[in-house]
Amino acid sequence: RFYSELFGWEFEAPGINIGIGGNDAYTLIRHNGHLIGGMVNTRALGKTENVSQWIAAISVTDIDAAAASITAGGGKILTPPTSLEHRGHIAVAEDPTGAIFALIQTRDGDPADREARHNDFLWDELWTSDVPRATEFYAAVVGFERNDHDVNDGSRQYGVLTVDGTPRAGIIANPFEGERPVWVNYIRVSDPSAVTSRVEALDGRIIVDAQPRPAGGTVALVAGPSGAGIALQTWPLD
């Protein structure tokens, strides 16, 4: 209900066993007919603690080799490469600083890049306690290269992680001191304030209210009823 009413997302059962706890544990997410994500019921996986969070999934061509690089680089494999039947394979891992992420190897190739529409996923960003160490780790695992850009009149730097020159994610020092490193997922919205004004009525929570961002645009950070946080961002940065 929270995401449906805020973003117009639609939810459906996959119709087949995709290898994550059975059909009752997994739900597909669509927006305007496009598949944009999934939702796992962790209770159906036997979890008793609240581990709700959005997980950034990074595409790789050889998931077994990438998983081996995770261990060699000081990370942890939380879920080893698992078959998603006709979709491919997935693994869940933790980087050396404690941020959780997933690897995906699709069976038939990735969908073509397209511009994010309003209420689509826009961007992924790693908030880490050790930018150099995390950069080295993801370079070894998925081939990311980091390019730093001056923001806020040069007083801060923003790292962009690229593959073959294409921006794929951001990386910054964690702005919340003492909090665990995390991959943050951004939704493209036209007006973050219009979204945050409805969050609490839908049993969500405003973590950071809408405000200008040093890198550009307007940003807000909210949590759904389960506690999973997600960011809202205007784009282009005007």
GIHU-V513750 format. One record per residue. RES is the residue in one letter. PSI is psi in whole degrees, -180 to 180 (* if undefined). BURIAL is + if it has 24 or more other C-alpha atoms within 12 Angstrom, else -. Layout:
# GIHU-V513750
res=RES psi=PSI burial=BURIAL
res=RES psi=PSI burial=BURIAL
This chain:
# GIHU-V513750
res=R psi=-43 burial=-
res=F psi=-54 burial=+
res=Y psi=-30 burial=+
res=S psi=-45 burial=-
res=E psi=-31 burial=-
res=L psi=-41 burial=+
res=F psi=-3 burial=+
res=G psi=21 burial=-
res=W psi=152 burial=+
res=E psi=146 burial=+
res=F psi=139 burial=+
res=E psi=153 burial=-
res=A psi=147 burial=-
res=P psi=-23 burial=+
res=G psi=-13 burial=-
res=I psi=165 burial=-
res=N psi=114 burial=-
res=I psi=8 burial=+
res=G psi=10 burial=+
res=I psi=80 burial=+
res=G psi=13 burial=-
res=G psi=168 burial=-
res=N psi=-32 burial=-
res=D psi=-9 burial=-
res=A psi=-13 burial=+
res=Y psi=139 burial=+
res=T psi=134 burial=+
res=L psi=147 burial=+
res=I psi=127 burial=+
res=R psi=152 burial=+
res=H psi=122 burial=+
res=N psi=38 burial=-
res=G psi=-13 burial=-
res=H psi=136 burial=-
res=L psi=123 burial=-
res=I psi=-8 burial=+
res=G psi=-169 burial=+
res=G psi=165 burial=+
res=M psi=128 burial=+
res=V psi=130 burial=+
res=N psi=102 burial=+
res=T psi=-21 burial=-
res=R psi=-36 burial=-
res=A psi=-16 burial=-
res=L psi=4 burial=-
res=G psi=13 burial=-
res=K psi=134 burial=-
res=T psi=-24 burial=-
res=E psi=160 burial=-
res=N psi=110 burial=-
res=V psi=26 burial=-
res=S psi=123 burial=-
res=Q psi=157 burial=+
res=W psi=139 burial=+
res=I psi=123 burial=+
res=A psi=130 burial=+
res=A psi=125 burial=+
res=I psi=128 burial=+
res=S psi=136 burial=+
res=V psi=159 burial=+
res=T psi=-21 burial=-
res=D psi=94 burial=+
res=I psi=-31 burial=+
res=D psi=-41 burial=+
res=A psi=-41 burial=-
res=A psi=-41 burial=+
res=A psi=-39 burial=+
res=A psi=-36 burial=-
res=S psi=-31 burial=+
res=I psi=-49 burial=+
res=T psi=-42 burial=-
res=A psi=-29 burial=-
res=G psi=7 burial=+
res=G psi=6 burial=-
res=G psi=-178 burial=+
res=K psi=140 burial=+
res=I psi=116 burial=+
res=L psi=-38 burial=-
res=T psi=114 burial=-
res=P psi=163 burial=+
res=P psi=123 burial=+
res=T psi=138 burial=+
res=S psi=136 burial=+
res=L psi=27 burial=+
res=E psi=-122 burial=-
res=H psi=-8 burial=-
res=R psi=-28 burial=-
res=G psi=-136 burial=+
res=H psi=153 burial=+
res=I psi=148 burial=+
res=A psi=149 burial=+
res=V psi=136 burial=+
res=A psi=171 burial=+
res=E psi=130 burial=+
res=D psi=173 burial=+
res=P psi=-20 burial=+
res=T psi=-7 burial=+
res=G psi=1 burial=+
res=A psi=134 burial=+
res=I psi=139 burial=+
res=F psi=172 burial=+
res=A psi=154 burial=+
res=L psi=140 burial=+
res=I psi=131 burial=+
res=Q psi=107 burial=+
res=T psi=148 burial=+
res=R psi=-40 burial=-
res=D psi=17 burial=-
res=G psi=159 burial=-
res=D psi=153 burial=-
res=P psi=156 burial=-
res=A psi=148 burial=-
res=D psi=143 burial=-
res=R psi=156 burial=-
res=E psi=136 burial=-
res=A psi=130 burial=+
res=R psi=167 burial=-
res=H psi=135 burial=+
res=N psi=13 burial=+
res=D psi=163 burial=+
res=F psi=133 burial=+
res=L psi=-42 burial=+
res=W psi=153 burial=+
res=D psi=144 burial=+
res=E psi=130 burial=+
res=L psi=122 burial=+
res=W psi=110 burial=+
res=T psi=157 burial=+
res=S psi=-11 burial=+
res=D psi=91 burial=-
res=V psi=-48 burial=+
res=P psi=-43 burial=-
res=R psi=-42 burial=-
res=A psi=-39 burial=+
res=T psi=-47 burial=+
res=E psi=-41 burial=+
res=F psi=-52 burial=+
res=Y psi=-24 burial=+
res=A psi=-41 burial=-
res=A psi=-37 burial=+
res=V psi=-46 burial=+
res=V psi=3 burial=+
res=G psi=19 burial=+
res=F psi=141 burial=+
res=E psi=142 burial=+
res=R psi=131 burial=+
res=N psi=122 burial=-
res=D psi=141 burial=-
res=H psi=136 burial=-
res=D psi=136 burial=-
res=V psi=166 burial=-
res=N psi=51 burial=-
res=D psi=33 burial=-
res=G psi=1 burial=-
res=S psi=-14 burial=-
res=R psi=162 burial=-
res=Q psi=142 burial=-
res=Y psi=125 burial=+
res=G psi=130 burial=+
res=V psi=125 burial=+
res=L psi=124 burial=+
res=T psi=159 burial=-
res=V psi=122 burial=-
res=D psi=37 burial=-
res=G psi=-5 burial=-
res=T psi=123 burial=-
res=P psi=131 burial=-
res=R psi=-26 burial=+
res=A psi=168 burial=+
res=G psi=163 burial=+
res=I psi=129 burial=+
res=I psi=161 burial=+
res=A psi=138 burial=+
res=N psi=119 burial=+
res=P psi=-12 burial=-
res=F psi=96 burial=-
res=E psi=132 burial=-
res=G psi=-12 burial=-
res=E psi=153 burial=-
res=R psi=139 burial=-
res=P psi=147 burial=+
res=V psi=147 burial=+
res=W psi=126 burial=+
res=V psi=130 burial=+
res=N psi=136 burial=+
res=Y psi=138 burial=+
res=I psi=134 burial=+
res=R psi=124 burial=+
res=V psi=159 burial=+
res=S psi=-27 burial=+
res=D psi=97 burial=+
res=P psi=-35 burial=+
res=S psi=-35 burial=+
res=A psi=-31 burial=-
res=V psi=-48 burial=+
res=T psi=-26 burial=+
res=S psi=-17 burial=-
res=R psi=-5 burial=-
res=V psi=-50 burial=+
res=E psi=-32 burial=-
res=A psi=-21 burial=-
res=L psi=19 burial=-
res=D psi=22 burial=-
res=G psi=-172 burial=+
res=R psi=139 burial=+
res=I psi=118 burial=+
res=I psi=-49 burial=-
res=V psi=120 burial=+
res=D psi=163 burial=+
res=A psi=132 burial=+
res=Q psi=158 burial=-
res=P psi=144 burial=-
res=R psi=140 burial=+
res=P psi=-35 burial=-
res=A psi=-8 burial=+
res=G psi=155 burial=-
res=G psi=-171 burial=-
res=T psi=139 burial=+
res=V psi=151 burial=+
res=A psi=160 burial=+
res=L psi=125 burial=+
res=V psi=166 burial=+
res=A psi=142 burial=+
res=G psi=180 burial=+
res=P psi=-28 burial=-
res=S psi=-12 burial=+
res=G psi=-5 burial=-
res=A psi=126 burial=+
res=G psi=150 burial=+
res=I psi=148 burial=+
res=A psi=151 burial=+
res=L psi=134 burial=+
res=Q psi=135 burial=+
res=T psi=149 burial=+
res=W psi=135 burial=+
res=P psi=170 burial=-
res=L psi=88 burial=-
res=D psi=* burial=-
